[in-house]
Amino acid sequence: MASLPPDLLKSVHNVDIVIERRPTARDRKQAKLGPGGLLLGLYHGIPLTKRGEYYNLVAPDKISIYQEHIEDVCRDDDEIREQVRKTVLHELGHYFGIDDDRLHQLGMG
């Protein structure tokens, strides 16, 4: 988190970032991921762009980071740290309402 841009972090509210060993079947379904695919992270919540005027008093949104899948695509601790950073930024993009296509265009795929 310390390596993320401070201006970005100032705009993020009520979001928990958690590390989980691997995605659940429900997570895989939400991500539309088949049985053999890797899922590095997942945003659970309602993006800022979809929240209405009555959006309040809700549990925090959550960003899950999947340890085993990240370890599967990285060779060493430095790559793991960089991949976690990229994954958190990608999932924060979803928090801000940016879809996967646009995140790929921005180099955050």
Disulfide bonds with the S-S distance in Angstrom:
none
